[in-house]
Amino acid sequence: MSLDPTIAARLKRNDAGLVAAVVQERGTGDVLMMAWMDDEALARTLATRKATYYSRSRRQYWVKGETSGHTQYVHEVRLDCDGDTLLLIVDQVGAACHTGTHSCWDGDQLLGPAGA
Protein backbone atom coordinates (compact mmCIF):
# COMPACT_ATOMS: atom_id res chain seq x y z
CA MET A 1 0.00 0.00 0.00
CA SER A 2 1.43 3.37 -0.88
CA LEU A 3 0.69 6.83 0.45
CA ASP A 4 -0.80 9.43 -1.87
CA PRO A 5 2.19 11.41 -3.21
CA THR A 6 0.57 14.76 -2.39
CA ILE A 7 0.22 13.73 1.25
CA ALA A 8 3.71 12.21 1.33
CA ALA A 9 5.19 15.45 -0.01
CA ARG A 10 3.73 17.40 2.91
CA LEU A 11 5.18 15.17 5.64
CA LYS A 12 8.31 16.19 7.52
CA ARG A 13 9.75 12.96 8.89
CA ASN A 14 12.43 12.49 11.53
CA ASP A 15 15.77 10.84 10.69
CA ALA A 16 14.12 7.41 10.99
CA GLY A 17 11.43 8.36 8.45
CA LEU A 18 8.72 8.64 11.11
CA VAL A 19 6.07 11.21 11.99
CA ALA A 20 4.57 11.63 15.46
CA ALA A 21 0.89 10.71 15.73
CA VAL A 22 -1.13 12.13 18.61
CA VAL A 23 -4.39 10.30 19.26
CA GLN A 24 -7.48 12.06 20.61
CA GLU A 25 -10.79 10.49 21.60
CA ARG A 26 -13.68 11.82 19.53
CA GLY A 27 -16.37 11.73 22.22
CA THR A 28 -14.44 13.20 25.14
CA GLY A 29 -11.60 15.17 23.57
CA ASP A 30 -9.16 13.26 25.80
CA VAL A 31 -5.64 12.91 24.46
CA LEU A 32 -5.11 9.16 24.60
CA MET A 33 -1.63 8.35 23.37
CA MET A 34 1.22 9.20 21.06
CA ALA A 35 2.75 6.77 18.60
CA TRP A 36 4.83 6.80 15.42
CA MET A 37 3.83 6.38 11.79
CA ASP A 38 5.75 6.08 8.59
CA ASP A 39 4.25 6.45 5.11
CA GLU A 40 3.05 2.83 5.06
CA ALA A 41 1.37 3.04 8.48
CA LEU A 42 -0.39 6.25 7.48
CA ALA A 43 -1.50 4.76 4.15
CA ARG A 44 -2.91 1.70 5.93
CA THR A 45 -4.72 3.89 8.45
CA LEU A 46 -6.25 6.09 5.75
CA ALA A 47 -7.36 3.04 3.73
CA THR A 48 -8.84 0.98 6.59
CA ARG A 49 -9.75 3.50 9.34
CA LYS A 50 -7.94 1.12 11.73
CA ALA A 51 -5.14 2.92 13.57
CA THR A 52 -1.88 1.42 12.33
CA TYR A 53 1.44 2.45 13.83
CA TYR A 54 5.11 1.62 13.46
CA SER A 55 6.87 0.13 16.48
CA ARG A 56 10.41 1.45 16.76
CA SER A 57 11.44 -1.24 19.26
CA ARG A 58 9.95 -4.18 17.33
CA ARG A 59 10.57 -2.64 13.90
CA GLN A 60 7.17 -3.69 12.67
CA TYR A 61 3.66 -2.39 12.06
CA TRP A 62 0.91 -2.88 14.58
CA VAL A 63 -2.82 -2.28 14.37
CA LYS A 64 -4.12 -0.87 17.65
CA GLY A 65 -6.20 -3.54 19.36
CA GLU A 66 -5.27 -6.41 17.07
CA THR A 67 -4.08 -8.49 20.02
CA SER A 68 -5.59 -6.63 23.02
CA GLY A 69 -9.06 -5.91 21.61
CA HIS A 70 -8.58 -2.24 22.58
CA THR A 71 -9.27 -0.88 19.12
CA GLN A 72 -9.26 2.58 17.60
CA TYR A 73 -11.69 3.42 14.81
CA VAL A 74 -10.27 6.46 13.02
CA HIS A 75 -12.75 9.21 12.16
CA GLU A 76 -10.29 11.91 11.13
CA VAL A 77 -6.61 12.32 10.40
CA ARG A 78 -5.19 15.84 10.40
CA LEU A 79 -1.71 17.12 9.57
CA ASP A 80 -0.34 20.04 11.59
CA CYS A 81 0.87 23.28 10.02
CA ASP A 82 4.52 22.15 10.02
CA GLY A 83 3.79 18.74 8.54
CA ASP A 84 5.63 16.95 11.35
CA THR A 85 2.75 15.75 13.53
CA LEU A 86 -0.47 13.91 12.79
CA LEU A 87 -3.64 14.10 14.85
CA LEU A 88 -5.92 11.07 14.81
CA ILE A 89 -9.48 11.51 16.07
CA VAL A 90 -10.72 8.08 17.13
CA ASP A 91 -13.40 6.08 18.85
CA GLN A 92 -11.47 4.13 21.48
CA VAL A 93 -12.64 0.73 22.70
CA GLY A 94 -10.96 -0.25 25.96
CA ALA A 95 -7.67 1.12 27.22
CA ALA A 96 -5.49 3.18 24.89
CA CYS A 97 -2.32 2.93 26.98
CA HIS A 98 -0.19 -0.20 27.06
CA THR A 99 -0.33 0.01 30.89
CA GLY A 100 -4.07 -0.68 30.79
CA THR A 101 -5.25 2.87 31.52
CA HIS A 102 -7.68 4.81 29.37
CA SER A 103 -5.04 7.38 28.42
CA CYS A 104 -1.26 7.47 28.54
CA TRP A 105 -1.73 10.76 30.42
CA ASP A 106 -3.75 9.30 33.30
CA GLY A 107 -0.64 9.36 35.51
CA ASP A 108 1.35 12.13 37.16
CA GLN A 109 0.22 15.69 36.61
CA LEU A 110 3.28 17.93 36.69
CA LEU A 111 1.41 21.25 36.63
CA GLY A 112 -2.24 21.95 37.35
CA PRO A 113 -4.52 24.71 36.15
CA ALA A 114 -3.55 28.22 37.28
CA GLY A 115 -5.35 29.30 40.41
CA ALA A 116 -6.33 25.79 41.42
QUIPECOR-V915249 format. One record per residue. N is the residue number from 1. RES is the residue in three letters. OMEGA is omega as a letter, one per 20 degrees, with the letter a starting at -180 (999 if undefined). Layout:
n=N res=RES omega=OMEGA
n=N res=RES omega=OMEGA
This chain:
n=1 res=MET omega=a
n=2 res=SER omega=a
n=3 res=LEU omega=r
n=4 res=ASP omega=a
n=5 res=PRO omega=r
n=6 res=THR omega=r
n=7 res=ILE omega=a
n=8 res=ALA omega=a
n=9 res=ALA omega=a
n=10 res=ARG omega=a
n=11 res=LEU omega=r
n=12 res=LYS omega=a
n=13 res=ARG omega=r
n=14 res=ASN omega=a
n=15 res=ASP omega=r
n=16 res=ALA omega=r
n=17 res=GLY omega=a
n=18 res=LEU omega=r
n=19 res=VAL omega=r
n=20 res=ALA omega=r
n=21 res=ALA omega=r
n=22 res=VAL omega=a
n=23 res=VAL omega=a
n=24 res=GLN omega=r
n=25 res=GLU omega=a
n=26 res=ARG omega=a
n=27 res=GLY omega=a
n=28 res=THR omega=a
n=29 res=GLY omega=r
n=30 res=ASP omega=r
n=31 res=VAL omega=a
n=32 res=LEU omega=a
n=33 res=MET omega=r
n=34 res=MET omega=r
n=35 res=ALA omega=a
n=36 res=TRP omega=r
n=37 res=MET omega=r
n=38 res=ASP omega=a
n=39 res=ASP omega=a
n=40 res=GLU omega=r
n=41 res=ALA omega=r
n=42 res=LEU omega=r
n=43 res=ALA omega=r
n=44 res=ARG omega=r
n=45 res=THR omega=a
n=46 res=LEU omega=a
n=47 res=ALA omega=a
n=48 res=THR omega=a
n=49 res=ARG omega=r
n=50 res=LYS omega=a
n=51 res=ALA omega=a
n=52 res=THR omega=a
n=53 res=TYR omega=r
n=54 res=TYR omega=r
n=55 res=SER omega=r
n=56 res=ARG omega=a
n=57 res=SER omega=a
n=58 res=ARG omega=a
n=59 res=ARG omega=r
n=60 res=GLN omega=r
n=61 res=TYR omega=r
n=62 res=TRP omega=r
n=63 res=VAL omega=a
n=64 res=LYS omega=r
n=65 res=GLY omega=a
n=66 res=GLU omega=r
n=67 res=THR omega=a
n=68 res=SER omega=a
n=69 res=GLY omega=a
n=70 res=HIS omega=a
n=71 res=THR omega=r
n=72 res=GLN omega=r
n=73 res=TYR omega=a
n=74 res=VAL omega=r
n=75 res=HIS omega=a
n=76 res=GLU omega=r
n=77 res=VAL omega=a
n=78 res=ARG omega=r
n=79 res=LEU omega=a
n=80 res=ASP omega=a
n=81 res=CYS omega=r
n=82 res=ASP omega=a
n=83 res=GLY omega=a
n=84 res=ASP omega=r
n=85 res=THR omega=r
n=86 res=LEU omega=r
n=87 res=LEU omega=r
n=88 res=LEU omega=r
n=89 res=ILE omega=a
n=90 res=VAL omega=r
n=91 res=ASP omega=a
n=92 res=GLN omega=r
n=93 res=VAL omega=a
n=94 res=GLY omega=a
n=95 res=ALA omega=r
n=96 res=ALA omega=a
n=97 res=CYS omega=r
n=98 res=HIS omega=r
n=99 res=THR omega=r
n=100 res=GLY omega=r
n=101 res=THR omega=a
n=102 res=HIS omega=a
n=103 res=SER omega=r
n=104 res=CYS omega=r
n=105 res=TRP omega=r
n=106 res=ASP omega=a
n=107 res=GLY omega=a
n=108 res=ASP omega=r
n=109 res=GLN omega=a
n=110 res=LEU omega=r
n=111 res=LEU omega=r
n=112 res=GLY omega=r
n=113 res=PRO omega=r
n=114 res=ALA omega=r
n=115 res=GLY omega=a
n=116 res=ALA omega=999
